[in-house]
Amino acid sequence: MATTGSLPKDFLWGYATASYQIEGAATQDGRGPSIWDTFSHIPGKTADGGTGDVACDAYNRTKEDVALLKSYGARAYRFSISWSRVIPLGGRNDPVNPLGIKHYQNMVDELLANGIQPFVTLFHWDLPQALHDRYLGLLNKEEFQLDFENYARVCFANLPKVKHWITLNEPWCSSVLGYNTGLFAPGRCSDRTKSAEGDSTREHLIAAHSLLLGHARAVRCYRSEFKAKDGGMIGVTLNGDWTEPWDPEDPLDVEACERKLEFAISWFGDPVYFGKYPDSMRKQLGERLPEFTPEESQLVKGTNDFYGMNHYTANYIKHLDTPPADDDHLGNLECHFYNKAGDCIGPETQSVWLRPHPEGFRKLLIWLNNRYNGPIFFVTENGTSVKDEHLKVGDDRFDDPLRCEYFRTYIAAMARARNESGVDVRGYLAWSLMDNFEWAEGYVTRFGVTYTDYENGQKRTPKRSAFVVKETFEELIAKE
Ligand code: PNW
């Protein structure tokens, strides 16, 4: 049981967002376009034709949103920087936009003035479009890592008060969804009905390699030029779902569970902690998986001051007996919501990939803790959508019992992992502060503890879950 007062008094909790999902102001104050501006404007790429042009208009509501966070009792806020707001063309020889810098400085100052710790993500998928046009972005490892390092340095130099830096958000999503399935920007894949260009058998593996090198260079830069003076921490945020065997009696399903975790998480986690890709991936992917040169391996190894963990759901895993497809990114297996006995992993939500299963959160924290030898953890995202929430009317829009239950049970599961298994988790950022642009789902799917009224000037109204999260942490955190 998660008991009263069982989290330390300095436990950092709060909410998370990302630039393209909330800022809007797509062309304001000199911002350049990102690959998400381009992609979301292509008809058919988002559920409702939604784009981030206006989103929650958060760019123009810094004070209002920080006041909202404060009213929720938040001690921390995770936001991301729009690269193309800071360097509109993105590259290391391109001009820096002082108005973009100013915006994020104001945000940090406003948060600190209200006692809220900023957690800042450098890259939450919104690559400057100019870098994609110039050299195919993530597919050009030499150029990308240098441009990312330069952008990171500009951010570190201008935001010295930030003590928690996250280099990349979910590089799995940037790689697989952007270059293998093509569901996310830039939408490349082998299916020519979806994309004129792309190779789903290789490009996601190349993109991932470039991202790891960019991450590593940004960390090296922070540690050598800023850490001593500014005293912050830096790490990468990885997503990962828990896995349970479809047939617990079948050793091949049990093995496939581990393989799924390695393909999804250790693809990035193992290079960051050990300087190499997992053996299971090398075995299946062969020469399609890039090799780290000895220099690259050294550069990437040991680059997390903390493990940033995004976690939402779990699946039952069934192994496949057939040889893997060349474009397989899962590890030659199937993901299911029901197991062999007919048990369901969790209730439906609005997101086809997400079903609540809080025990999986506890188990995955323990799995990660063992694999990576007890790192410091910050949970940088956790939350849920609610089925048909977009259809609700009147005050019912602000009542979200499934989300309330989700947060109660997931936060309790995290506290148990900490208290019973010694997982050093020091903070928790719920996804999300407010309903926002949910990528390919557009505005249909809502993840906020705050209702955003897109019809009425993006007005924000708290949902019940905002109070539940506050009460849950007030109870769990020790008073002294
Ligand atoms: C995360 N999947 O994305 C992101 O970091 C957020 O920006 C996003 O809004 C949030 O989760 C909710 O979706 C994911 O398909 C998107 O498995 C898709 C998947 C996982 C995470």
Residues whose N, C-alpha, C, O or C-beta is under 5 A from the ligand:
A	BS01	PNW	A18 E170 W353
